[in-house]
Structure formats: structure tokens, C-alpha cells
Amino acid sequence: MQQKSILFNPLDAKHKSKLGAVKVNEQFEIKIQILKDLNPSAIELCISKDGESEVIYPLIDEDNDEDNVDKHYFCYSLDFVVTTPGLYFYNFRVRNENGSFYIGCDDSLNAIWDDGKRFQLTAYETQYSPANWLKGGIMYQILPDRFFDGGQRLKTKTAVVYRNDWGGTPVYKPTVDGKILNNDFFGGNIKGIIKKLPYLKSLGVSCIYLNPIFEAYSNHKYDTGNYLRVDSDFGTEEDLSSLIKKTEKKGMKIILDGVFSHTGDDSIYFNKYARYDSIGAYQSLESPYIDWYQFESHPDVYKSWWGIDVIPHTNKHSKHFTEFICGVEGVLAKWQHKGVAGWRLDVVDELPDCFLDKIAQRVKAIQPDALMLGEVWEDASNKNSYGVRRRYFGGRQLDSVSNYPFKEDIINFVKWGDGKRLAITLSHIINNYPKDALDSLMNILGTHDTVRILTALGEADGAIESRDDRAKAKIKNIDVALEKVKLATVLQYMLPGVPCVYYGDEVGLEGYEDPFNRRCYPWETADNKLPKTHKKLLSFYRALGKIRNANSDILATGDFKLIEANDNLFVFERCFGNEHITVITNASQNPLEYSVAGELTNLLTKKPYTGIVSPISAIVLRKM
């Protein structure tokens, strides 16, 4: 068999002793092996901090160390320390009698000659305590208006639609002037969440993520009207306090959606429609909130989120706005003193570093292990936003992020069987993220911003070309689609990070883009019975929740080891000490034979593993 000319992969502890991102001032070893036939005379590490000049470090020849050297290879190593946080890129230069040659990496982070990309190295500080309470748990995302109606609807707003047809299609057609108002309310509220806490506990939920609950005109509340009030459609501050106390008794925590990149135009701060007893920025240049916004021509021309004029951009460089959000008596402080355990920060890419630093300072000063979770759709370690390289993981900002990269490639694997693409994404995230961030990733399959997972994995029964089509669309291959959801969910629950279930996914809610992905949870009533197939899906989620809770010793912080990734096959281990969980997934339409050493139990069936993986399914194995 032909020998590989180079052996180096940063995800192999034999080559890089500290896997993933590294702490500043913490020594680790880099080790590379070169085929002896190449007659290398020297190897150098060529590394540069993002935007800075390259620095060269010679590696030490370990050829005389018989414990470290394969007989076919020369071995070179370097004890290395990074002294400042940031993003670094590196490759290797090999010298021999023929000159100099460079070694980079392929998509899987294996070393290759010449035309490879440079390896990434993320260096971070430990400025704040991580949110260790999240690791190994299960998150559950709730859009309050659509979860459960707990009664006592106040109906205090004007120019909105209060509906009495729970489960009806959300209003999706624009008004005559082309606006989508999002002003229909079905009645879900905080009291409804309290009543359903036993249900959430049955799923194994440890953290509830609430979409915005502050006063706002819309049903989704991303157009904040008043940061200091719970919206009357959802209840009162006392209701929120009651929810927090009751969740704590059940071993759960609450995190809120922090929407600070914009407010509503119908707000106490902007007050475009004069509904508030305030002098809003829209109304007067003398408004106390005038520097919260960025007017190009007062009052009608101003910067807004994606050009949507009902949600004007806030000025995060305003001292007044920053103090209002991040001050000792600011918005963050008020709600954390109520018992909130952390924040999911909406569109965090649009919060400049100086503002994000202050958010973290306030949040962590009140509660050192509070969660700072950012909405990022790409690899957050090397994200560029508005021409600025972000430093989310430098140690002064985020604990972790929403994990869209895993989501996209889990769906891609389940639909098309591309195990290699999922493996590549995993390798980059594991290599680039700090371990605490990796273990706290918000692993999603669907959110309020994306197509429902069942819809994403199914086939539409008819055309879906128009919004009218998508409003009434149904999945035609429902049984197969439900099995695909189960397969995707096993990956969501077993890969590094924390699964976040979007309300209703566990019972097979369908829906395309907003607002069709925001339908009401289909609670069983005398008039509404879940199909047996959907009840089985719910039972599957509950079983996975029990498995995750019972194996948190491995799943909270256990290492990831890829075993095999090919067409329709993805096999990996989660390892902690001497304990292992092996996950075998089969995305094909045919049964698969796959042998594993030892006598192992399938945790999903509680039966011994037979060596056969059924079509479109997964096996979760552990020695019992």
C-alpha cells in the first residue's frame, strides 16, 4: 500500500495535543510526520495572526525518539504557545535538496501539498465562566402566541385581530399597500407555558428559550415597543416571575430573546403613530431618544433592518442607548434580577463589538454562568460582518451560537445521503470553536426563521409556487418523512452541542417560511386528535430525551470521534474517559449491515445490537 507523504490533522491528538481552539498562554504540541523518502532537511511552522505578518518557527527533528516515530517517517514537533486571543492561520514549509514546499489542508483538514488552504487556529481567553448548566441538556423554543392559551386574554390592543380558531392558518396576505402586518393573535401566553411545564419535563427539557415577550405591536414581538414591560398579550411581570420559579422547581431555566439591533416604529422610543405617551424620535429632534436612531432626513428617512421601515435600526454607539440596555439598572439587569438565566441575542452580527462587550460585562457581572448565545448562521469563529472580523469567541462576548451549519448538513445527509459533507462541517466546527462553545451549541433543525423540519424532509403534495400554495401545502409521503425526522433528530441529539426543539416539531407540525412555520401547537382536544404516526414521533422524542438525560456523562462534554462517513452512512462515537456511545445512521432505503465490536445495547430499543441498521434509521449503542 502506498504511504501518504505527510501525516498531520489538527483533530488528531497525535498531531495537535490540544484539539479545537486553544487558550492563550497554554502550551500545546504540534507534531507532523514526513515520509523519509522525501529527505526533508527542515520543517517550519508558518503562522500569522489575522491581518498581521507571518512568523516562522522551526520544528524539532524527533527522529531519535523511537516512541514517536513510524519507521517510514521523520517526525517533527514544536511546543507552542499563543499569547494573544484572535484568529490565526498556519501552514508548514518543508525544505529539502530540491528547495522549499508548502503544506496546507484539504476540506477534511488533512495535510496536502502546495495548493491546500491554511489551517485555522482560534485562540481565546477565559474572561468569563461558561454556562456549564446548559451542557448535556435539551432546549425547547417557544413562540408564545402559538404554544398554548392559558386563559385570561386581555385583548388590550387596537388595530389587531384576536382570533378564536386555534390552529387556523396565520394571516399571510399583505395589505393593499403591500405590508405584512403579523397582527393576528391566537392567544398563547405565559400562563399557557406554565400549564404545559409537565409536558416539557416529559421531553427532558432543561432550558426554555422564549421568542420575544416584551411589549410590541406584532405577534412575533421582534418589533419591540417597550423593553421594560411584558406584553399584555402574554401576561404580566408576575406571570413571568411565576414561570421562572416553577421552571426552577422542575430543574429548568428560562432564557429570553434579546432584540437590540432594532425596535419597532410603533414603540415608546420611536413613536411613529403617537400611540405612546412619549416624545419619540420620529416625532421630534428634541426627543430624548433621537440619538438611538440614524435619520438621513428626519422624520421619514431612517436606517431600518433590511430596509423594513417598521423596524428602525438602533444606534449601538449611542451612550444613552447603551446605558439603557447595559447599565446597572438597564434592561438586561432588570430581567436577570427576575431570574432569567441568559439571553439569545438576535442578529448578533449587527451588534458591534463595543456594544456586545458591554452586554457580556453586564450579563456576567450579575450571573457569572448566565448564557450568552448569539444568532449566527455561519461558522462563528471566522465570521466577517460589515467588513469586520468578529471576535465572538475571544473570551469577552459569547458562550456559544445557534448551530446552523450542523442543521444544513444534517438535512443534506438525511435527504441525499451525503455523509462526507456532514463530516467536513463537523471537522471545521470542532477545530475552530472553543470546547465550551462546542458543548453549548444550540443544535437546531428548525426555527421561527426556517422551514419546519418535517416539511424540509418531505415531498409536497402539489405545487408550492405561490404563498397560497404554501399556506395549504401538505406532505404526501408522511410516513417516510416522519422516519427522516427521527433520523435527523438522533443526529441533533447525539452530535456535540445541545439540541433545541422548535415547538411542535416533536408532533410533526408542517410549514414553509414565516408565517407558515409559526402555526399553533396542535394540542389534543375532543375535536383534535393527533394521528398515530405523530404520536409515535412524540414518543420517539421522549425516548431520546431520556437517553440524553441518562447519558449526560458522555453527551455533555464527551469528545467526538468520526468512524465512517460515506454515501448514506455516518458513524461516530462520543467518548468520555472509558465510556463510549456509538451512533450508526443509515439514510438509504435499504437495510445496512454494520459490525461493531463488543456486546452493545441499542438504547432506542433497549435490545442487543444485531448488526443490522434498518432503512432511514439510526442505532445508538452503549455497553450496559
N, C-alpha and C positions, 0 to 999 in steps of 0.2 A: 504493500500500500504506500502511495506517495506521501511523504511527510509534508506538513504545512511548513512554509518557510519562516512564519512568525507565529508566536503564541502570546496573545495578550487580549484580555477582555476585562474592562473595569467592573463587571458584575461577578467576576470570579475572584474569590478571596486570595487565591494563589497569586494573582496578578496585582490586585489592589486591596490592601488589607482592610481598609475602611470602605465598605460598599456605600454607594449613594453619595449625597452631599457630605462635606467634611466640615467639622468645626474649626474655626480659626485657632491657631496655636496648638492644635492637637496633631501630633506626629502620626503619619501613616506610611506604609511602604508601597512603592511601585516596583513591579518586577516584570520584565519582559524576556522572552526566550527567542533566540535566533538560531536557525539551522546552521550547524557547524560548517556545512559545505559552502556557505556564503562568505566565510573567512572575515567576519567583522573585526575591525581594529578598535572601534569605539562606538558607543551609542550615547546619544544625548536626548534629554527631555527639553523640548522647545515649548515654552508656555507663556501666554500673555493674558493679562487681565483685560477685560472688555474695554476696548478703546485705548489701550496703552501698548507700549513697545514690548517686543518679545524678549524673554530672558532665557538663557541656555544653562542647563545643569547637566554635567556629565554623570552617567550611571557607572556603578562599580561592577567590575567583572567578578562574578561569583563562581567561575569555572572550577575552582578548587573545593568548593563546598558540595560534597557529594550528596548531601541530603536535599539539595535544592535543584539539582541539575539532571535532566534527562540526558542519557548518553548521546543522543543525536543533536543536542542543543547547547549553545552557550547561554548562560543566564546572567542578566544584568539587573541591578536593583538600585534603588535610591530611597533613603529615608527623607521624607518631605514634610514641610510644614507651610501652611498658608497663614499669613499674618494679618490680612485684612479681608473683610467679607466682600463678596461680589461674585461675578461670573468670570470664569477663566476658560480658556480653550488651549488644548495642547496636542502635539503630535511628537513623533520621535524621529531623530536623524541618525542614520546608520552610515558609518564610514568604513570603507574597505579599499583594496588596491585599485578599484575601478572608480572611486570617487565617493560622493555623498548621495544617499537616497532617503526619502521621507516615508514614514509610516503613519497613515491615518486610520479611519474606521469606515466600515460599511454600515448599512442601515441597522444591522443587528449588533453593532458596537464591537464586532470582531476586527482585529487589526488587518489592514491590507496595504499594499504598496502604493506609493505615489499619489494616485488621484483620489484617495479617500478624504472624507471630511475630517475635521479635527474633533477630538474628544472634548466633551464638556465637563467641567468641574465646578460645582456650586459650593461656595464657602459661606458659612453663616455663623453668627454669634448666638449665644444663648441669653438674650436680654430678658426674656420673659419665660414664665413657667408654661409648659404645654397644657392643653386641655385633656389630660390623661383620662378623665372620666368618660370621654366620648369613645375611646378606643375599645373595640370589641363589641360595641353596642349596635343598635338599629335606630335610624332616624325615620321620621314619618312627617311628610309635608302636607300641610292643610291650607287650602284656600277657604277661609272661614265661612263665607256666604254659601258655599256649596257642600259643606260637610254634614251638618245636622242642625235642624231647627229645634232649639231647646225651649222655645216658647218666649213669651213676653216681648214680642216685637214692638218696638217703639214707633216706627214709621214717622219719624220727625222731619224728613227731608221733603222738599218740594221739587217738582220737575223730574221726578224719578218714577220708576214703575215697580210697585210692590206686588210680587206675583204670589199666587196661591196654587200653582201647578208644579209642585216639587218634581224634578226630573224632566221638565219640559226643555225644549231646545232654547238655549240662551239667545237673546236678540243679537243678530249678526249683521243685519242690513243697515247701511248708512242712512242718515237723514237726507233730506232734499239738498242740503248744502254739502253732502259728501262726508259727514263726520260719523265715526263710530262712537257712540256715547258711553257704552258699558254702564248703563244706568238702570239695569233691571236687577232686582234683588229677590232671591228665593227664600231668605230667612235664616240661613245658617248663622250661628253666633257662638259666643264663648260658653254660654250655658250648655249649648249642644255638645261642645267638645268635652265639658266636664261630665256630662251624662254618658259619653262614649269612652271614658278612660278605661273601664274594664275591658272593652273591646280592644283598645290599643295595647293594653297589657297582654292580652291573649296572643297578640302578634309578636310579643317580645320587645316592643318599642321601649327605648331608653331615653330618646330625645325627640321632642316635638318641635318642628320648625313651622312657625306660623308665617304665612304671607302677611303683608302689612295689615295692621289693626288700627292704625291711627286715623283720626278723623279725615275723611276725604269724600269727594263727590261720587266717585265711581265705585263699582262693586269690587274691583281688584285692589283699590287703595294705593296704587303706585303714584297717584297724583296728590300727595299729602296736602291736607288743608290745615292741620294743626298737629304738630309733633307731640304736644303735651296732653292730648286727650285721646282716650279710646273712642273709636267711632260708635255713635249711638246705635247704629245698625247691628253692632256686635255686642254691645253691652256697656259696662261701666268699668272704672278702675277697680272697684270692689270685686267685680266678676273676674277680672284678670288676676287679682291677688288670690282669690279663691282657687282659680285654676292652678296657679303656681304652687300653692300649698298642697292641694290634692295630688298633683303630679309628684311632688316630692315624697309624699307618703307612699306612693306606688313605685318609688325608685326611678322616676323620670324627671327630665329637666325640660325647660322651655327656652327656645331661642327665637328672637324676633328678626324681622326683615328691616334692615336699616337702609332707607332710601334717601340718600343725602346728595345725590348728584342733581336732583331737580325737585321742585314742588309742583303742586297744581296751580293753574292760573286762578282757580276758584279756591283761594286759601287766605288765611288771615294775613299772610305776608305779601301776597301779590294783589289779591282782592279785585280782580278784573271786573267782577259782576256786582260788587258792592254788597255782597251777602253778609260780610263780616263787619262788626263794629270796630273797624280799624282804618288807619290810613295806609293802604297798601302801596307797594312800589309802582303798580300800574297807575294809581290814582294821582300821585304827586311826587315831584322831585324832592320834596321835603319829607317824604316818608322815612321813618327810622329803618326801613328795610330796603332802601333804594340801592345800597351797595351790595345787597345779596344777589342782585341780578345784573345782567350785562345787556344794557339797552344800546342799540345802534341809532335809534331815533325814537325818543320817548313820545307816547307810551306804546305804540303799536309794533315797533320793530325791535325784537329782542332775540337773544340766543335761546334755543329750546332743544330738548333732547330729540335728535334725529329730525329736527325741523317740525316737530309736532307742537303746535303753539299752545296746546292746553297744558303742557308740562315744561315750563320755562326752566332753563339751566340755572343752578345756583352758582355763585361766585365763591369757590372754596378758598380763595385768597383773602376774602373779606374777614377782618379781625372780628367783627361783630357776629357774622355767621359762624365762624369757627368757635368762638366762645359760647355761642348759643347751643351748639351741638356738643362740644367737647369740654366745656367749662366744669368747674366744681359743682355747680348747680344746673348743669346743662341737660340736654335731652338724654344722653347716654346715662348720666348719673341717676337721673330720676327713675328710669325704668330698671336699671340694675339694682338700685336700692329697694325696688319692689320684689326682687328675687329672680329677675331674668338671668339666665346662665350664659348668655352670649348673643352674638349677632351674626346674621348672614348679611353681608354688605352687597347691596345691589349694584350692578355695573361698576365694580371696583376699579376697572380700567380708567374710569372717568374721574376718580378721586386722586388728585395729585399727591405725591409722596409726602409733602409737608403736612397736608391735611390728614392723610392716612396715619402718619406717625402720631399725630395728636389724638386721633381716635384710639389707637392702641394704648397710648400712655394713660388715657382716662379709664378705658375698659379694664386694663390690667392693674391699675392702681386700686380700683375698687374691689376687684376679684382676680387675684393672680392667675387662676386657672380658667378664667372665662374664655369662651370660644370666640375667636376672630376668624370667620370663614368668608372668603371672597368669591364672588361670582366671576369666574374666568373660564372662557370657553376653549382656551388652547393650553399648551404647556406653560404653566405659570412661572417656571424658573427662568425662562429666557424671553418673556413677553415684552414686546415693544408696543407702547401705547402713545399715540400722538407724537411720535418721534423720540420718545424717551424709553430707555431700557428700565423696566420696573424691577424693584428690589423687594418683592413681597416676602421672600424667604430669607432676607438678610439677617433677621432676628429681631426687628423692631416693628413688624407690621402683622402679617397674617400667620395664624396657626396652620391653616390649610385652605383648600379651594374646592369648588364644585368640579367634579371629575368628568367633564365632557369627553376627553379623549378616550377613556375606557368605554363610555356609553356608545360612541360611534362605532368602535371596533368590536364590541360585543354584538351589536346588532348586525354588523357586517359578517361576523363569523356565523351567527345563527342563521342568517338568510342565505349566505353564499358559501359558507364553509371555509373562509379564508383564515386559517389559524396562524399563518405566518405574519399577517398584518397585525393581528392582535398581539402576537409575541413581540414584534418590533415596538409597538406603542408601549407595552409594559416595560420593555428594557430601557427605553428612554426616560419614562417617568421614574422608575426605580433608581436609575443612575443620577437623575437630575434633582430629585427632591430630597430634603432632609428627612430622616427616618420618621420623626414625629409628624411631619406634614403628610408623608405617605400613609401612615397608620390612621390618620384622621381625615383622609379624603372623603368627600361627600359623593359616594358612588351612586349615580343616578341612571335610570333607564328612561325616565320621562319626567317632565316638569310642566309648570304652567306656561312655559315658553315653547314647548316642543310637542310633536305628535305623540299621542298615547302609545305606549309600548305595544299593546295588542294590535292597534291599527298599523303601526310601523312594521310588524311582523306578519300581518295578514294580507289577504288579497281582497280588494274592494269588489263588492257585488254590484257592478255597474260603473258608469262614468263618474269621475271625480274632477271634472274640468272646471266647474264653477263653484262658488261658495254655496249655492243652493244644492248642488250635488253633494258637497262635503257635509252639509248640515244633516242630510238624511242617509248618508252612506252607512253601510253595514258590511261586516266581514263575511265572506261567503264560505271560507274554509275554516270555520271557527274551531273545530276540534284540533286540527293541525296547528293553527295559530296559538291556541292555548298551550299546547305542548312546547312550542317555541318560546313562549313567555316563561315557562318553567325552566327551560334550559338557560335562557338569558339570566333569570333570577338566581340560579345557582352560581353563575359566574359573578354576578353582582354581590352576592353574599360571601363568596369564598376568596375572591381576589383581595389584595391589600386595600385597606380603607374601610369605610363604614357605609353599609347600604342605606340609601334613603328612598323609601317607598312613597311615591306620589299617590295621595289619597285616591282610592278606587281602583288602582292598578291591580290590587290583590283580588278583586272580584271581576276583573275583565271589563272595566269601563273602556269604551271606544271613543275616538275623537281625533279629528285632524287639528289644524292650527287653532289658535285662540279665535273665538271663544269655545270652539267645539271640544277642546281638551279640558274645559272647565265646567263640565256638566255636574249635576248634583250626584252625590253618592247614592247608589240605589239600595237604600235600606229595605230590608224585607218588611212588608206590611201585609195586611189582609188582601190588599189589591195588587201587591207586587211581590212575586216570588222569584228568587234567583234560580236560573237553570242549574241542573245538577252539575253540569260541566264547570260552571263558575263557582259553585260551592266546593268542588274538588280543588279548584285553583286556590281558594281561600284556605282550605285545609293544608295545601302544599306550603303556602306562605307561613302558616302557623308552625308547621313541622320544621321548616327552615329556621324560623325564629328560635325554636327550642334547640336545634342543633347548634346554632351560633352562640346562644347563651351558655349551653353546656360545654362548649369547646372554646370559650373565650381565652383560655390559657394559651392556645395556639393562634387564634384568629386576631387577637388584639394587637400583638406586636410580632408575630411569627414571621420569619423570613419567607420569601417566595423563591421557589426553585422550578424552573421550566424543565419538564421532562421531554415533551414532544409537541411539536406544532406543525401540522400538515393540513392537507385538504380534509375538511370535515372532522378533524381530530385535534383536540387541545387537551394536554395532560400536564398537570403541575402538582407540586407539593407545597404545603405550608408547614414550616418546621419551627419548633421552639424547643431548644435543648434536644432531648432524645425523643420527643413526641412529634408525630407526623400525621398530617391529613393529606390523603391523595385524592385528587379530583380528576375524573376522566369524563370528557364531554364528547358526544357524538352528534354532529349536526347533520348527518346524512339520513337518507330514507331507509337505510338498511342496518340490520344489527351488526355489531362490531365485536370481534374477539380481541381482548387485550389482557395480557397476563401481568400480574403483579405478585412479587414475592411475598410470602407470608400468609398467614390466615387473618384476613381482614373482614370487618363488618361494614356493610353498606348502611350508613347512618340514616339514609332516607327510607329504607325498608326494614332496618334492624335485622337483616338476614346476612348470612355469609356471602361473600362475593363469589360469583360463579365463573367469572372470566368473560361474561357477555354483557355488552352495553347495548340496550335497545335503541331503535331509531329515535332521533331527536330527543335525546335524554342525557342525563348526567348521573354519575356514580360518585358518592362521597364516602371515602374509605378511611377507617381508623382501626388500629389494633385495640381490641376491647379486653 
